[in-house]
Amino acid sequence: MNKRSLTGLSALTLGQMIRDQEISPVEVINTCLERVHSLDKRVNAFIRVLDEAAISEAKRAQDDIISGHWRSPLHGVPFAVKDLFDTAGVPTTAGSKVWKDYVPVADAYAVKKLRDAGAVLVGKLNMYELAFGVTSRNPYYGPILNPWNLTRMCGGSSSGSAAALAAGFVPLTLGTDTGGSIRIPSSLCGAVGLKPTYGLVSRGGVLPLAWSLDHVGPMTRQVEDIALSLGIIAGYDSKDLASTNRKAEDYITHLQGDLSGIMVGLPTTFFYENLRQDVKETIFKAIKGFEELGARVREIEMPGIMEADRAAHTVLFSEAATCLEIHARNHPQDVSEEVMSSVRLGMSIPATRYIHALRMRTKLIGILAEVFSQVDLLVVPGTTVDAPPIESKEVSIGPDQILDIRSALTRFTRYFNLAGNPVLSVPCGLSTQRLPVGMQIVGRPFDEATLLKAGYLFQRAFPLDPPMPLME
């Protein structure tokens, strides 16, 4: 198999080929590293590439497999993580000057689970500074550019995690999502990203931004790889107070079948308003695809959306300011003005408003429970637009309709961080500018199996064309 075709394979396929000894982990990792060193100067997805350590791990994986000590379907498969995850002996910068000298002594929980499964860590990924933003502009490590169009942004804050997938550097990355930071970059880069149910995947060893909104999740190019990796990284962690003690599932086994009997809800109020027309049309075409696959579709009402959206904003900025206040006070020279202004905004929010927002969360959970008594899934847009130019501070969604960049990219995402429901972002087509458009599939708490099945069957029937940008 030639190197170019190798870089487009799913993690599941690579793992099967490695297990069957059709290809060696060393060959896979060397191909991955060659592509990174050849193309990442244009994308800037990585802050740090771990060449020597990755090659050493690949050799160990190769020896283990040859001797019959195969660990999992990810044994020998490369992955990379947002530079917010602790990695033993390797600096974890959080995309900031504040943390540039921090070297953790242990791996984050999710990183350890992947490495225990035999996956090979090849590097740490660039991101928005301290994860407190939605663009892919980083003042210290440089902007992360969208492989589909190198004048465009990837979205944030898991920018490098999505860019590395779109560029074919690795088949699996880890990201974090506090207000959309997995789903936004996935939508803009044509990747698949999962914000799991709150508490399903441990945040242990991950720098917090807003403790009641933070989620850790996998990002890939194929839904099957989300299912595979989620089965490995999910699980109880006593060091994460939000971690839920649930039995691990083999999500791969749930992917087969069809969507007959599945009811898809469309909350057209709010979620299908104030977005660019070609993006809206692409999402509606995808919904027709679900009907072709056997699902039924109905419009539904979701009361209290605007109030819940404001509450999500309040909780995010209040908690983020609490987490980052120490840096803003003790190292103001090492924090960009963009982040500092967000911290100051969070510090200005009264406690009474924060408490009201928490009460709204309880109300929202009840609203969604009622909605999911009527439907199995919700389908909503990922973002209001496709990938904006890298320097954008505002975007146009129609004649005389201008949104600031944060509103344009988080309008449809942060609602579900407040509630904690699982959300899968899946590419569903290309815009008129030939850039990816993503949709969000939302499920009941801890019903990732239904979510992944729907996403898998949709992606198999309606793959993105082309599936990846041509970068050579």
C-alpha positions in Angstrom: 0.0 0.0 0.0 1.4 3.4 -0.9 1.9 6.0 1.8 -0.7 8.5 0.6 -3.5 5.9 0.8 -2.3 4.8 4.2 -2.8 8.2 5.7 -6.5 8.2 4.8 -7.4 4.9 6.5 -9.5 4.7 9.6 -8.0 3.8 13.0 -10.1 0.6 12.9 -8.8 -0.5 9.5 -5.2 0.3 10.4 -5.5 -1.6 13.6 -6.9 -4.7 11.7 -4.1 -4.5 9.2 -1.5 -4.2 12.0 -3.0 -7.2 13.9 -3.0 -9.3 10.7 0.6 -8.2 10.1 -0.3 -6.8 6.7 1.6 -3.7 7.8 3.8 -2.9 10.7 3.3 -0.3 13.4 6.8 1.1 12.5 5.8 1.6 8.9 2.5 3.3 10.0 4.3 5.6 12.5 7.1 6.5 10.1 4.5 7.3 7.4 2.6 9.5 9.9 5.7 11.4 11.0 6.9 11.9 7.4 3.6 13.5 6.5 3.6 15.7 9.6 7.1 17.0 8.9 6.3 17.5 5.2 3.0 19.3 5.5 2.5 20.7 9.1 4.6 23.7 8.3 1.6 24.8 6.3 -1.1 23.8 8.8 0.6 24.3 12.2 -1.5 21.6 13.9 1.3 20.4 16.2 3.0 22.2 19.1 5.3 19.3 19.7 6.0 16.1 17.6 7.4 13.2 19.6 9.5 11.4 16.9 11.9 9.4 19.0 9.3 8.3 21.6 6.7 7.4 18.9 9.2 5.3 16.9 10.3 3.5 20.1 6.7 2.8 21.0 6.0 1.5 17.5 8.9 -0.9 17.7 7.6 -2.1 21.0 4.1 -2.6 19.6 5.6 -4.5 16.6 7.5 -6.8 18.9 4.5 -7.4 21.1 2.2 -8.3 18.2 4.7 -10.6 16.6 5.1 -12.4 19.9 1.3 -12.8 20.3 0.7 -10.0 22.8 -1.9 -8.1 21.0 -3.6 -5.6 23.3 -6.6 -4.0 21.4 -7.8 -2.8 18.0 -5.7 0.3 18.5 -2.5 -1.5 19.1 0.2 0.3 17.1 -2.2 3.0 15.8 -1.0 6.6 16.0 -2.9 9.3 17.9 -2.3 12.8 19.1 -3.8 15.0 21.8 -4.7 18.6 22.4 -2.0 20.2 24.4 -4.4 20.4 27.4 -3.9 16.8 28.3 -1.1 15.8 30.7 1.5 13.5 29.1 4.2 12.1 31.4 7.5 13.7 30.9 6.3 15.8 28.0 5.5 19.6 28.4 1.8 20.4 28.4 1.4 24.1 27.5 -2.4 24.5 27.1 -1.4 26.7 24.2 -0.2 29.4 26.6 3.0 31.1 27.9 1.8 30.5 31.4 2.1 26.7 31.2 5.1 26.6 28.8 7.4 25.0 31.4 4.9 22.6 32.9 6.0 19.0 32.6 3.5 16.5 34.1 4.7 13.3 35.8 1.7 11.2 34.7 -0.6 10.8 31.8 -4.2 12.1 31.8 -6.7 9.4 32.3 -7.8 9.2 28.7 -4.3 9.3 27.4 -3.3 6.5 29.7 -6.2 4.4 28.6 -5.2 4.8 24.9 -1.6 4.0 25.6 -2.5 1.0 27.7 -4.5 -0.2 24.7 -1.3 0.1 22.6 -2.0 3.3 20.7 1.1 5.3 19.9 1.3 9.0 20.9 2.9 11.0 18.2 2.5 14.6 19.5 0.8 17.4 21.2 -1.7 19.6 19.3 -2.0 23.3 18.9 -5.1 25.0 20.3 -6.7 28.2 21.4 -4.8 29.7 24.3 -6.0 28.1 27.6 -9.0 26.7 25.6 -10.9 30.0 26.2 -11.9 30.8 22.7 -13.5 29.6 19.4 -11.1 30.6 16.7 -7.8 28.9 15.7 -5.7 32.0 16.3 -2.9 31.4 18.9 -0.6 34.4 19.7 2.3 32.2 21.0 2.3 29.1 18.8 0.8 30.6 15.7 -2.5 30.2 13.9 -3.8 26.7 13.0 -4.9 26.8 9.4 -7.7 24.8 7.9 -6.4 22.1 5.5 -9.4 22.5 3.3 -8.4 26.1 2.6 -5.3 27.5 4.3 -6.7 31.0 4.5 -9.5 29.8 6.8 -9.7 29.0 10.5 -10.4 25.6 12.1 -12.5 26.9 14.9 -11.6 26.3 18.5 -10.5 25.5 21.0 -9.5 21.9 19.8 -8.2 23.4 16.6 -5.1 21.3 16.0 -7.1 18.1 16.9 -9.4 18.7 13.9 -6.7 20.1 11.6 -4.5 17.0 12.2 -7.4 14.7 11.1 -8.3 16.7 8.0 -4.6 16.8 6.9 -4.3 13.1 7.3 -1.6 13.3 10.0 -3.3 10.8 12.4 -6.6 8.9 12.4 -7.5 9.7 16.0 -7.1 12.7 18.3 -8.4 13.8 21.7 -10.1 17.1 22.3 -12.1 18.9 25.0 -15.5 20.6 24.7 -16.7 23.3 27.1 -19.0 25.2 24.8 -18.5 23.5 21.5 -14.7 23.1 21.3 -14.8 19.6 19.8 -17.9 20.0 17.6 -17.0 23.4 16.1 -13.5 22.4 14.8 -15.0 19.1 13.6 -17.7 20.9 11.7 -15.3 23.3 10.0 -12.7 20.7 9.2 -14.9 17.9 8.0 -14.1 15.7 11.0 -16.2 13.6 13.3 -16.2 14.6 17.0 -18.0 13.4 20.1 -18.9 15.3 23.2 -19.9 12.4 25.4 -22.4 12.5 28.2 -21.1 14.5 31.1 -19.2 12.2 33.3 -18.8 9.3 30.9 -15.1 10.1 30.1 -12.8 11.3 32.9 -11.3 14.8 32.8 -8.5 13.6 35.1 -5.2 15.2 34.1 -6.8 17.8 31.8 -6.5 21.5 32.6 -10.0 22.7 33.6 -11.7 25.6 32.0 -15.3 25.4 33.4 -15.7 22.3 35.7 -19.4 21.8 35.2 -19.2 22.2 31.4 -15.9 20.5 30.5 -16.1 17.3 28.5 -13.3 15.1 27.1 -14.0 13.3 23.8 -12.5 11.6 20.8 -12.2 13.2 17.3 -11.7 11.1 14.1 -12.5 11.0 10.4 -14.9 8.0 10.7 -17.7 7.4 13.2 -16.5 3.8 13.6 -13.3 5.2 15.2 -15.3 7.3 17.6 -17.1 4.1 18.7 -13.8 2.2 19.0 -12.0 4.8 21.0 -14.9 5.7 23.2 -15.1 2.1 24.4 -11.5 2.4 25.5 -11.5 5.8 27.2 -14.9 5.7 28.9 -15.0 4.5 32.5 -15.0 5.5 36.1 -12.2 7.5 37.5 -12.2 8.3 41.3 -10.0 11.3 40.7 -12.7 13.1 38.7 -15.6 14.0 40.9 -18.0 14.2 38.0 -17.1 10.7 36.8 -20.0 8.2 36.6 -19.6 4.6 37.6 -21.0 2.9 34.5 -20.0 -0.4 32.9 -17.9 0.1 29.7 -19.6 -0.7 26.4 -18.5 -2.2 23.2 -19.9 0.6 21.0 -18.7 -1.0 17.8 -21.3 -3.8 18.2 -24.1 -1.2 18.1 -23.3 0.2 14.7 -25.0 -2.3 12.5 -28.7 -2.5 11.4 -30.9 0.4 10.1 -32.7 3.4 11.4 -36.2 2.0 11.2 -38.2 2.9 14.3 -35.9 5.9 15.1 -37.6 9.2 15.5 -35.5 12.3 14.7 -36.6 15.6 16.1 -36.1 19.0 14.4 -36.2 21.9 16.9 -36.7 24.4 14.1 -37.2 27.4 16.4 -33.8 28.9 17.2 -31.7 26.1 15.8 -32.7 26.6 12.1 -32.8 30.4 12.4 -30.0 32.9 11.7 -27.7 30.7 9.8 -26.4 31.0 6.3 -28.7 29.7 3.6 -26.4 27.2 2.0 -25.5 25.7 5.4 -29.2 25.4 6.2 -29.9 23.7 2.9 -27.0 21.3 3.4 -28.4 20.3 6.8 -32.0 19.8 5.5 -30.6 17.6 2.7 -28.9 15.5 5.4 -32.2 15.2 7.2 -33.7 13.8 4.0 -30.9 11.3 4.1 -32.0 10.1 7.5 -35.5 9.5 6.1 -34.0 7.5 3.3 -32.3 5.4 5.9 -35.6 4.6 7.5 -35.8 7.2 10.3 -38.9 9.2 10.8 -38.6 13.0 11.2 -40.8 15.4 13.1 -40.6 19.1 14.1 -40.7 19.7 17.8 -40.8 22.7 20.2 -38.1 23.2 22.8 -39.2 25.9 25.2 -36.7 28.1 27.1 -33.9 27.9 24.5 -32.9 31.5 24.6 -32.9 31.5 28.4 -30.8 28.3 28.5 -28.4 29.8 25.9 -27.8 32.8 28.1 -27.4 30.5 31.2 -24.8 28.5 29.4 -22.9 31.7 28.6 -23.1 32.8 32.2 -21.9 29.5 33.6 -19.0 29.3 31.1 -17.6 32.7 31.7 -18.1 32.6 35.5 -16.4 29.3 35.9 -13.6 30.0 33.4 -12.9 33.3 35.2 -12.6 31.3 38.4 -10.2 28.8 36.9 -8.0 31.4 35.1 -8.2 34.2 37.6 -4.9 33.2 39.2 -3.1 33.4 35.9 -4.7 36.8 35.1 -3.6 38.2 38.5 -0.2 36.6 38.8 1.0 36.5 35.2 -0.9 39.1 33.3 2.0 39.7 31.0 1.8 36.0 29.9 -2.0 36.1 29.0 -3.2 37.6 25.8 -5.5 40.6 25.9 -8.2 38.5 24.1 -8.2 35.9 27.0 -7.8 38.6 29.6 -10.9 40.4 28.4 -12.9 37.2 28.6 -11.6 36.6 32.2 -12.6 40.2 33.2 -16.0 39.6 31.7 -16.5 36.5 33.7 -15.3 38.2 36.9 -17.9 40.9 36.5 -20.9 38.4 36.5 -22.8 38.6 39.8 -23.2 35.5 41.9 -27.0 35.9 41.7 -26.9 35.6 37.9 -24.7 32.5 38.2 -27.1 30.9 40.6 -30.0 31.6 38.3 -28.1 30.0 35.5 -27.6 26.9 37.6 -31.3 26.7 38.2 -31.9 27.1 34.5 -29.7 24.1 34.0 -32.0 22.0 36.1 -35.0 23.3 34.1 -33.2 22.5 30.8 -32.5 18.9 31.8 -36.2 18.5 32.5 -37.1 20.1 29.1 -34.8 17.8 27.3 -36.1 14.7 29.2 -39.6 15.6 27.9 -38.3 16.1 24.4 -36.5 12.7 24.4 -39.7 11.1 25.6 -41.1 12.0 22.1 -38.0 11.5 19.9 -34.8 9.4 19.9 -32.4 11.9 18.5 -32.2 15.6 17.6 -30.5 16.9 14.5 -29.3 20.5 14.4 -26.6 22.5 12.6 -23.1 22.5 13.9 -22.3 26.2 13.1 -24.1 29.0 11.4 -21.4 29.3 8.7 -18.6 27.3 7.2 -14.9 28.0 8.1 -14.4 31.8 8.2 -11.2 33.5 7.1 -8.5 33.1 9.8 -8.5 36.8 10.7 -12.4 37.1 11.0 -13.9 38.8 14.0 -17.4 38.9 12.4 -19.2 36.8 9.7 -22.1 37.5 7.4 -25.0 35.0 7.5 -27.2 36.9 5.1 -28.1 40.4 3.7 -27.5 42.9 6.5 -27.0 40.0 9.0 -23.7 40.1 10.8 -22.7 38.0 13.8 -19.6 38.3 15.9 -17.4 35.2 15.5 -18.2 33.7 19.0 -21.9 33.9 18.4 -21.6 32.5 14.9 -19.7 29.5 16.0 -21.2 28.7 19.4 -24.9 29.5 18.7 -25.9 25.9 18.4 -23.4 24.1 20.7 -23.1 25.4 24.2 -26.7 24.6 25.0 -25.8 21.0 25.2 -22.8 21.5 27.5 -25.1 23.0 30.0 -27.4 20.0 29.8 -24.7 17.4 29.5 -26.3 15.3 26.8 -24.1 13.5 24.3 -23.6 15.1 20.9 -21.9 13.7 17.8 -20.7 16.1 15.1 -20.7 14.5 11.6 -19.8 16.1 8.3 -22.9 16.2 6.0 -21.7 18.0 2.9 -19.9 20.9 1.4 -20.9 24.6 1.3 -21.1 26.6 -1.9 -17.5 27.6 -1.1 -16.5 23.8 -1.1 -15.9 23.8 2.6 -17.2 21.2 5.1 -20.6 21.6 6.8 -21.2 19.7 10.0 -24.4 18.6 11.8 -24.9 17.7 15.4 -26.8 14.6 16.4 -28.0 14.8 20.0 -29.0 11.9 22.1 -30.3 10.9 25.5 -27.8 10.9 28.4 -25.6 7.8 28.2 -27.3 6.6 24.9 -24.1 7.1 22.9 -24.9 3.7 21.2 -28.0 5.1 19.3 -26.1 8.3 18.5 -23.1 6.5 17.0 -25.3 4.1 15.1 -27.2 7.0 13.4 -23.9 8.8 12.6 -22.3 5.7 11.3 -25.1 4.7 9.0 -25.4 8.3 7.7 -21.7 8.6 7.0 -21.5 5.3 5.3 -24.5 6.2 3.0 -23.5 9.8 2.5 -19.7 10.2 2.8 -18.1 13.6 2.4 -16.9 14.0 -1.2 -14.0 14.3 -1.2 -13.5 12.8 2.3 -10.3 14.8 2.8 -8.7 17.9 1.2 -5.9 17.3 -1.3 -2.8 18.8 0.3 0.1 17.4 -1.7 
